[in-house]
Amino acid sequence: MTLEEPTPALGSKKEKKKGGLKFWQKESKALASSTLPTRKGEETQKISISEKFVRFAIRYTRGISIPLSEEIPALKDNVLKSNLNISPMALISVCTLLSLLMIPIAALGIYLMVMTHFYIGIIAMPVVAMLPLAMGIMIAKVSASSRSRALETELPFLIGYITVLAGGGISPLVTIKRICQADKIFPASAREARRILRDIEIFGMDAITALERATQFSANRVFSEFIGGYVAVLKTGGSAVSYLDSKLKEVFADREAKVRSSSDFIGNMAEAYIIMTVVMGISFMILFATSNLMAAGVTSVNPQMIIIFSGFAVPLISMMFIVVIGSAQIKEPIGYDTPYYLFLGCIPIAAVSFFVNFGIPIYYQLGIGLLLTTLPAAVLNVRVSQQKRAVEAKLSSFLRDVSEVRKTGLAPEKTIEQLASRDYGALSQHVQAISTQLSWGTPIRVVLQNFSDAVKSWVTKAMAFLLLEVVDVGGGSPKMFVNLADFTEKNAQLERERKALIRPFIIIPYIGAIMVVATTAMMIYFVSGPNLSFPGAAGAANYLPSQNVISQATTILLTASIFQAWIMGFVAGKMGESTVADGFKHACALVAISLITVIITKFFIKF
């Protein structure tokens, strides 16, 4: 049994306070035993295969893992701040065992490299053997960072939710339990609440103590400060609602600063990406042309250099940039995955268009195939994104109108029915559906749940959830609806500001794709036979490429350029609109622009 926290059955309070290796050594002995500790009269608990593997690792690597644990004092804190359900001792033991199992593989690699006289590769073999251990040490820190980022988007909504509950007089314990049940809307916050609830219900802590403990082992600084301030207010008897309101403003200010800093970071990444793809791409193409079109006696073109760069290096570089850019962006916890599945289902179209000869140049075939592969997913994603933005744009107006009508004394259900005839754009159909269901006597909880299921916007789902809690907890007072509307407007304003700051960087991949295709065409033109001259050279004709070689080079370079433009579209989507799915439309546009550039260039340059 692997635990994130030491269990009460394993170790005394004195050992827990020490927090050192003695407790973890005792825990490892218990984990390595044949049965898990159980209460008297209970049957021995069954364990899974993964837990058996952990036991095996602890039993046979304890002599190595204990000294290693002593040398990594920060590992315990990193594990407790991560999402790993394993103790530090068990983690080191598993990684040590995997490293030991890698030693024979490394030895075999050394033998093969000696046999093939590839002696420089021998240096990497010890690294291969130590890789599992190094990754195990890093995985706790990476998981803690992932846990922190997962809370970034939810934090303002979580504070708004706690504000609603505090305004309704809900106790901290009930608040924690309600957050645990909101895992479909706030998954990261629900996991944090379950950690706190575990300390209360299993380890016997009171709510205040459990909240204080959560501040010590939270990976997110802002969340930790928020909980710490909330506990201080509860202890001193201050106004929790006033504190939550001020904290919400502070979180939005902090998020605004992060949006600006991430925009600058993305701008730097866009410049670096263009250098690594466009500039390097053009350099490789020049080297390719020099080695294949300007060498004596060349009868065929060697595409190896271009295939390695455009087919492998550019996708790998793009993937790395997508991951790095994603680490700086605030992502919604719930996404819409249907466009990805549609794209994967259409991939065979690109394969058929590339490998089957349709009697047209291969770069035209590849471009058309990539368009047909990406276009359905692009259309679906654009349609969903437009509906999402249209609904979010009118959400704050609807909530403000609800607050105004509520001042007349109407119940929340009747208030929504009164607003059904007003124009809220794309939101109107949902408001009318809510009104119709309420008039039929459907409970408002069911109605708002149906509304949440019908929209694809996570922000709208979250606001529907908060709206339900406002009605359920506080009766839906006008002030609560005003606060909800203000909160929605601030969030929408921040999103508009983010898009305005990022929008200029989207044009960079478009310019890069046009440059690659146009440069390729001009380069082929200038190195072709009629445009080369060798004054004073006796055998100049030997250096002039044949028409067959020029045709091969043109096909290879333009095919690589179109594929590279397609890949760049996904990076443009990630930079400009936060998701790779938004890159589908940019990929389509870049492929279409590349094909048009090729067609237009052929009118002026014959190649």
N, C-alpha and C positions, 0 to 999 in steps of 0.2 A: 504493500500500500504506500503510495507516494503522496506526500502532503505538501501543501504550500506553507502550512504553519505546523509547528510541533503540537501534537495532540496531548491532552491532559494525561493520558495513560502512559506517556513516554517522557519521564523526567520530572523532577521536582520543581517547585517554584524557585528555589535557589539556583538551580541549573538554568532555568529560563531567564532569570535576571542576568546571569553572566553572559548569556547570548553567545558563548564561545563554542569551541570545538568539543568540549566535554559532552554537552547536550547532544550535538549532532552525532558524535561517536556512539552514544547510547542509543540514539534513534536508529542509526545504521544497523546496530546489532539486532534491534527489534524487527527492522525491515528484512533483514537477512534470515530471520527465523522461519520455521516451516509453516507457522500459522500466524494470523493476525490477532492482536489482542482483542478479546471480547469480554462482555460482562458475564458474570457468573450465571450459569444456566442457559446461556445462549449457545447456539451452534457456531462452529468455526466459520468465519466469513470466507466465501469463495473469492478468489482473486483472478484477475484477467492475465492474459499472456504477457502483456506489457509490464504488469507488476511483477510477474515471475522473472522476467528478464532483468528488471531493476534489482530484484533480490539477488539474482545470480551475480550481477555486476558488483554489488556491494560486498558480497561474500568473498569474492576472489580478487578484488582490487582495493580492499580496504587499506592495505599497507602502503599503497601508492597514493590513493585519493585523500587520505587524511593529511599527509604533509602538503599536498597541493592545496588543500582547503586552507591550511594555515598561511600559505603564501598569497592567498587572494581574499583578504578580509572584506572587500567590498562586494563579494559575490552574494552573500546572504541578503544584503539590502537590495541588490539588483533583482534577486529572485522574488523577494517579497513585494517588490514594486512591479513585477511583470505579471503576465497572464499564465505563467507556467505553474502547473499543479504538481510540483515536484520539489523536494528539499534540496538545498545546495549540495549536501553530501551525496545524495542519490544522483544528481546531475553530473558531478565530477566523476563518480564511479562509472556511470554509463559511458561518458565520453572517453574515460581512460581505457575501458574495455574495448571500445571501438577503435581507438588508436592502436592498442595491442594487436587487434585483429588485422589492422592494416599493415603491420610489419612484414608478414610474408608477401603481401602484394607489392610492397616497396622493394623487397629483396628480389622478387621476380622481375620487376621493372629495371633494377640495376643490372641484373644478368642479361636481359634483352638488349640494353643499351651498350653493354660491353661487347656483346656479340655483333652488334651493328656498328660499333665504333662511334657511337653517338655519346661521347664521354661527357659533354657539357650537360646533358640531361640528367646525369647521375646526381648532380647537386640538388635537383628538385625532389628526389625520392625521400629524403628525410622529412621534407616539408609535407609530402603526401601522407606520411605516417602520422605526423603530428596534427594534421588538419582537423580531424574530428574533435580533438581536445581543444584546439583553438576556437573552433566554431561553437563548442559547448560553452566556453567561457563568455563568448560574445553574444550568444543567443539570449541570455537573460537581459542584457542591456538593450538589445534590439527589441525584445518583447516589451520591455518597460517603455521604450520610446513609442512603440505602436499603441500601447495602452493609453499613453498620454495624448497622442494625436486623435484617438477615437473620441476623446472627451471634448475636443476643441469645438466641434460644430454643435454638440448638444448642450454645452454649458449655459449659454444664454437662455435656451428654452427650459433647461432644468431649473435655473434660478427663477424664471417666470412661473414655472409649475409650483415650486416650493412657496413662492410668494402667494399664489392663489390659495394653497392649502393653509398657509399661516394666517391669511386674511379670514379664512373660514373657521379658525380656532382649532385646527387639527394638530395633535401632539406630534413631536418629533418621531416617536416610534411608529405611529400610524403613517406618517409621511414616508418613512423608510419602506414600510411594507407596500405602500401604494406605488412607489417608484419601482420596486421589484416587479410589480405586475405590469409595468409599462414597457416591457422589454421589446415589444413590437415597434414602438415608436422611438424609445431611447435605449437601445441595446447596451451601449457602453455605460450609461448611468445606472441601468438596472444591474449590471454586473458589479458595479461599485456598491450599490445598495445591498446586494446579496452578501457581499463580503462583510459589511457592517452588521447585517441581520444575523449572519453566522456567529459573529462575536457575541451578540446579545443572547441568542437562543441556544447556542451550543456551549460557549465558553462562559456564560452567565454574567456578562458585563451589562451595566445599565446603558441606556441610549447615549448619554453624554460621554461616558468613558469610551464607548465604541466609536463615536464620532471623533474623539481626540486621537484614538489610535489610527483611524483612517487618515488623518493628516500626516502621520509619520511615514506611512507606507503608500502614499499616493504618488504616482509618477508625474502627475500634472501639477505644476506649481500654482496656477490660478485656482484650480479646484481645491488644493490643499489650503490655500489662504482663505478661500471662501468658507470652507467647513470650519477652519479655526476661528474666524470671526463670528460665524453663526453660533458656535459653541460658547464663545465669550459673551455674546448677547444673551443667550439662554441662561448662562450662569449668573449674570448680573441683573437679570430681570428687565433688560431694556426692550425696546420695541423691535421685534424681529422683522416686521413688515417694513419699517423705515430702513433698517439695515439692508434688507433684500433689495429694496428699490435703489438705494445708493450703490449697492454692489452690482446691480444689473447695468447701471450707467457706466460703472467702471469697467465692466467686462466688455461692453460695446466699444468703449474708448480703446481698450487694449486690442480688441479685434480690428478696429480701424487702423491702428498702428501696424498690426501684423499684415493687413491687406496691402498697405503701402510698401512695407519692407519686402513682402513676397513679390510684389509687382516689380520692384527694382531687381530682385534676384532673378525673376523670370526673364527680364530684359537682358541681364548679363548672360543667362543660359541661352537665350535666343542668338546672341552674337557668337557665343562659343560654338553653338550647334552649326551655324552657317559656316564658320571657319573649318570645322571638322568634316562637314559634308560637302558643301559647295566648293570651297577653296581647295580642299584636298582632292575632291572629285575632279576638278578641272586639272589639277597638277597630275593626277594619275592618268587622265586622258591624254595630256600632252606627252607624258612618258610613253604611253601606249602607242601613240601615233609616231613618235620618234623611233621607237624600236621596231615597229612593224611596217611603216610606210616610207621610211627614209633609210633603210638598210639595203645593201646590195644583195641581189639574188633572192629576195623574199617572194615566195610563191603562195603562201597561206598565212593567215593571221592567227596568232596565239592569244586566245581570250582569257588566259588564266588570271592575269593581273586585274582586269576589269571585273571578272566574276567574283574574285575574292573580295574586292572592295565594295562593289555595288550589291552583290548578292549576299554577303555575309557581314562585312564590316559596317556598312550603313545601317542595316536592320539592328545590329547589336548596339551600335552607338545610339541609335534612336531609342531603343528600349532602355538603355541606361539613362538617357536624358528624361524620358517619360517618368521613370522611377524617381529621379532626383527632383524633377519639377513637382511631382505628386507629393513629395515629402514636405514641400513648402506651401502647398495649397490646403485650404480648408474644404474637406470633402463631406458630403452628406452621408449619413450612416446607412441609408436605404437607397439603393439604386434601381434602375430599370434595365434589366439584362436582355430583354427580347431582341434588340438590335444586334447584340453580339451573337446570339444563336442564329439569327437570320443570316448574318455575315458568314458564319462557319458553314451553314448549309449551302451557301452559294460559292464556296471556294472551288468546288470541282469545275465551275464554269471557266475560271481563270486557267486551271490546269489544261482543260480541253482546248481552249483558245490558243494556248502557248505551244502545246505539243502536236496538235493536228494542223496540217498544212491546208489553208483555205485559199491559196493562190495569191495572197497579198503579202507585203513585207512583214516580217515577224514582229517588228516594233508596233505596227498598226494592230496586229492580232493581239499582242499583249496589252496594249492600251485599251482596246475595246473589251477584252476579257476582264481586265481590272475594273473598268467602268461597270460592266454588267454584274460583277461580283459585289461591288461596294454600293451601288446605287439603291437597291431595295432597302438595305439597312440604313442608308443615309436618309432616304425619304421617310421611313418610319421614325427615326430618331428626331428629324426636324419637325415632323408633325407632333410628336409627343412633347418636344421642347417648347414649341409654340403654344400648345394648349397649357402647358405647365406655367409658362411666363404670363399668359393671359389671365389665368386664374389667380396667380399670386399678385398681379397688379391691382386687382379689385378687392382683394381680401381685406385690407385695412379700411377701405370705404364701407364695406358691408358691416364690419364690426363697429365702426363709428355710428352708423345708422342704427344699429341694434341698441347701442348705449343711449342714443337720443330718444328712441321710441320707448325704451324701458323706463325713462323718466316719467312717462305718463301713468305708470303703474301696471302696465300689461305684463302678463307672465312671459317668460322667454319663448315658449312655444307660440303664443299668440303674436309676439313681436316678430318672429320670423315669418309667420303667415302674412302679416301686414306688409312686409318688405318684398314679398314674392313678385309683385307687379313692377318693381323698379328695375332699371337697366344696370346690370353689373357685368356687362360684356360676357366673356366665356363663363363667368361664375353664375350667371343668371339661371342656366339650366339646372345647376346643382341646387340653387336656392329654391327654385320652383319644385324640384323633386323632394327636397326636405319639407317644404310647406305642404305638399300633397300628402306625404306620409304622416305628418303630424295631424293633419285634418282627419285622417282615417283612424286616429287614436294610437298610432304606433309610438312606443316609448321613445323619448328623445335620445336615450343611449343607443338604441338600435338604429335610429335615423342617422345620427352622426357617425356611427360605425359604418353604415352603408355609404355615406358621403366620403369617408376616409378611404374606403376600398375602391371607390370610383375614380378618384384623382390619382395622378402619378407623381404629384409633387410632395416631397417629404415635408417641406415647410407647411404646406396646407394640411397635411395629415397631423402634424404636430399642433397646429393651431386649432384644428377640429377637436383634438384630444384635450387641449387646454380649455376650449370653449365648453366642452362637456363637464370638465372638472369645476369650472366657474359656476355652472348651473347646479351641479350636484352638491358642491360644498357650500357655496355662499348664496345660493338662490339667484345668482345672476344679477348682482347689483349694477347700476349704471357705471359706478366708478371702476368696477372690475373690468367691464367691457371697454371702457376708455383706456385703461392700462393695457389691455390686450391689443387694442388698436394701435396704441403708441408703440408697443413692442413690435408689432408686425411692420409698421411703417419704418422703424429704425432698421430692422433687418433687411427690408426691401431697398432702402436707401443705401445701405452698406454694400449690397449685392450690385446695385447699379454703379456705384463708385468703383468697385473691383473690376467690372467689365470695361468701364471707361478707361481705366489705367492700363489694362491688358490689351485692349483692342489694337493699338498701334503695332504690337509685336506680331500679330497674325500675318501681316503683309510680308514679313521677312521671308518665310518659306516660299511664298509665291514668287518673289523676286529671284530667290535662289534657284527655283525650278526653271524659270524662263532663262536665266543666265546659263545653266548647265546645258539645256537643249540648244540654245542659240550659239553658244561657244563651241559646242560639238559640231554643229553644221558648218560654222565658219572655218574651224580647224581642218575639217575634211576638205573643204573647198581650197584652202590655201596650200595644202600639202599634196593636192592632186597634180597629176602630170602637167597639164597645160599651164599651171601657175608656178612651176619650179624652173629655175634656170641655174646652170652651173658655169658661169663664165670662166674660161681658161681651163676647164676640166676636160680631159680627153675622153674619159668614159662616162660622161654624164648620164647617158641613157641607161646605164646599169643601175642608177640610183632612183630612177623614176618608177613608182609603183604601178603595177598593172591594174587594169580596170577591175579585174576580179578581186584583187587585194583591197582596192578602195571600196568596192561594194561590200565585202565582208566586214571591213572596219566600220563602215557607216552603219551597217545593221547592228553590230555588237554595241557600238557607242550609243546609238539612239535607243536601243532596247534597254540598256543599262540606265540611261537618263530618265526614261519614262518610269521604270520601276523605282528609281530613286525618288522621283517626284511624288509617286504614290505613297511611299514610306514617309516622306516629309509631311504629308497631309495629316497623318495621325499625330505627329508632334505638334503641328499647328493647332489641332483641336484640343490637345491637352494643355497647351500654353494659353490659349484664348478662352476656353470655356470649361476647363477643369476635368473633363472626362475624355477618354479615348474614343468613346462613341460619337462625340461631337466631331472627331476627326474624320468620320466617314464622308461627310459632305465636303470637307477640305480635300480629302484624297481624291474624290471624284472631280472636284474643280481643278486640281493640279494636273491630273491626268488629261483632262479635257484641254486645258491650257497648253500642255506640252504637245498634244497632238495637233492643235491649231497652230502652235509655233512652228512645228515641223512642216506643216502644209504651206504656211505663209512663207517660210524661209525658202522652200523649193521654188517659189516664183522668182526669187531674186538670185539664189545660188543653186546651181545645178550640181547635184552630187548623187 
